[in-house]
């Protein structure tokens, strides 16, 4: 015959079970960090962005992004294009989505997708290198050749005062074709066609040529860090969106802050 536990033992067991049941369990859920506050766009900015549309159809918008406007909010928040995409909704049910990005201080052609299927298509084209991107830059100094290709892998290096991209053979492959369009006193107007899409690629590759972009506060020389705006402009895009038919071809007009330097290098346009 099995012995029954004594009442005192039953009580101790019951009390132990009850205490364990009351013990809080550890949660393995990660608490999401609060989102950075975004500044609300002004009505004037919303109106300006709508007027800066260079191309629009049922799938794609190409915007002439102004220099000084970030595409995404930074760690400390602030004004960004993402907060103003409602201004570019037009007749669609939802605002467009960013298909790629430009640096805050780079102006020119920026592609937006107006529907999820278009966003997938644009991502495929960018990933395959099938979208031709053309940048205009005014650089300090003068390249020795008239054209060439820079093939220097890049990686991100974090520093106490921020981060920057550096040349590193162990980094991600980065290729930029370039050619001289004009020369002036101490300056050169060059065209860059990046074949890859690394962060700050054109800026680092121009600096690697010994000709940093005029006004570049990160990759330029000390003499260039004097409040001069970055002279880098996403001049044109060619997007073979439809498998059959001509590509979407868009050209962004030159921003006013680059005109003086470009004209010093022989540019005669407006």
N, C-alpha and C positions, 0 to 999 in steps of 0.2 A: 504494500500500500504506500502511495506517495505521501510524503509529509507536506502538509500545508504550511506556507510561510506564516510566521507569527503576525499578529496584528501590527506590532511595531515595525517589522520588516516591510509589511505592505504599505504602511504609512510613509516610511522612508523612501520606498520606491516610488510611490505616488508623488511625494513632494519633489523628488529628483526629476521625474518626468515633467512635472508642471513647470519647474524652473527652467529646464531646457527649452520647453515650448515657448516660454516667455522671452528667452534670450534673442535679441535682434539679430537677423541675418545680415551678413555683409552684402552690399549691392555691388555688382560688377559693371553697372551702367556708367558710362562716361558722361559727366555733366558738360553740356555744350557751353562753350565760351560765349558771352554776350556778343551780338553782332556789333560791328563798328557803326557809330552813328553816321548817317549820310545826310549831307546838307541838301535841302530842298532846292531844286532848280528854280530860277526866277522865270516869270512869264516871258521876259525878253530873251533868255537863253532858249527856251522851248520854241519860240517863234524863229529864232536864228537857225536852230538845228533843222527845222522843217524846210527852211529856205536853202539849206546846204545839201540837200539831196541831189546827187549827180545822176542817179539812175534808180528806177523803180519799176518792177513788174510784180506779178502775183507771187513770186518766190523770193526775190532778192532786192535789197536796197544797198546802194553804195553811197556812203556819206562822205563829204569833205570835212573830216574832223578838224576842228581848230586846234592850234597849238595851245598848250596850257590846260587842256581838259583831260583828266585821267579817264581811262576806259572803265576801270574798276576802282572802288574806294580803297584807299590804303589802310594800313593797320590802325591809324588814328581817325579813319573816316574821311569826311569831307565830300566835296562835290565830285560827281563822276557821271559819265555818260549813262551808266546803268540806271541811275536814278531818273533819267530824262527820256527813256526809251518810249514812254507813252506818247510823246510828241511825234513819234515816227510810226504810230500805229495806222494812221489814215483810216481806210475803210475796213481793215482787218479786225477780227474779233479780239486778238491779243497783240501786245507790242512785239516787235521783232526781237531776235536774240543775236548776240554777238557771235560771229563765225570765226573771228581771230581778233588780234589786238594790235594797237600801236602804243608806243611810249607816250607818256603825258605830253612831252614837249615836241613830239613829231606830229606834223599836220598831214592832211591828205586822205587818200582813199582808204576807207574802212568798210568792210562787208558785213551786212546783217542779213539774217534769214527770217523770212516772214511766216514760215510754217515748219513744223518738225521735220518733215521729209526733205525740205530744202536745206535745213541745218545739217542733216546727215550727209546729203550730197556734197555740200561745201566742205565739210570735214574730210570726206574721202578725197576730194580734189586737192585740198591743202596738204594732206598727209602724203599723197602720191606726187607732190611737186608739180601738179599740172596747172596751177594758177600762176601766171607770170606776174611778178611784182616788180615795178620799176620805181626806184627812188632817185631823187635829185639831192645832191649835197654840195655845199660850198665848204671846201676844206682849207686848212692852213698849209701853206707851202705848195710844192709842186711835185707830183709823181715823176719819176725818171722816164717811165714808159707812157705810151698813149693809151694803153689798155692792158688788161690782164685778168687773172683769176686768183683770188686769195682762197687758199684751202688751209684753214687753221681751226682745229677743234677748240671748243669753248666749254668752260665749266663755271659754275657760280661759286664765288668765294665770299664768305661772310666775314665782316670786320666789325669792330666795335662801333664805328661811325656809319655803318650801313653795309651794303653788299655791292659787288660789282662782278662782271664777267671777265674771266682771264683766259688767256691762251694756254691750253694744256693738252698734250697729245692723248691723254687718257680721258678727255672730255668728249662731248657729243660732236660729231662731224658737222662742220659749218663751211659752206662754199659760197663765195660771192664773186660774180663776174662784174667788171667795171670798165669804164672807158672815159676819157677826158672829152668834155664838150666845149670847154673854153678855159682860158687862162687870163689872170689879171695880176696886178701888183701884189705879190705875196699870197695870192689866193688861186684856187682852181675849182672850176665847176665840173663835177663828175656825175656820171650816171651809174647807179649800182643796181644789179639784178641778183638778189639773193636766191640761190637755188635750194636753200634750206631755211628754216624759220626759227632760228635760235634768238633768245632774248638779247637785245642790244647788238645783234650780229653786225649790221652795217657800221655802227659806231666803233666797235672794236676792230673790225677789219680795216677801216680807214686809218685808225690810229696805228695799226700794224704796218701800214704802208709808209709810215712816217709823216702822215698828213691827217691829223685829227680834225674832226668836223668843227667848223667855226661855232663857238659858243657852247661847246660840250663841257659841262662842269665836272664830269666824271672821268672821261678819257682824254680830255684836252690838256694843254699845258696851263701853267699858272697864269700866263698872260691872257689866256682866253676866258678866265673865270671872272669877268668884269661886268656881268649883267647882260652880255650879248645873248640874244635868244639862240637856241639850237637851230642851225641852218640845215635841217633835214626834212624832206618833204616826200611823202608817198605819192609820187606823181601819177602813176597809172596802174591799172589792173586789167588783165585779160583772163576771163573766167569761162572755160568751156563747159558751161552748165548743162546744156542739152547735148546728149550724145551725138545728135545730128543737127547740123545748122551752125551758124557762125557763133563765136564766143561773145560774151558780154565784154565790150571794150569801153573803158571809162578813163578819162583824163581829168585830174584835179587842177584848177588854176593855181598859179604860184601865189603864196601868201605875201602880203605886203611887207612883212618883216624881212623877207629874203630878197626883195627886188633890188635893193641898192647893191648888194654884194654880187648878185647874178649879173647885173648890168656891167659891173666892173670887170666881169669875166667874159663879156661879149653877148650876153642875152639881150635880145631886142624885143621880146614879147611884152605883153601887158601883165 
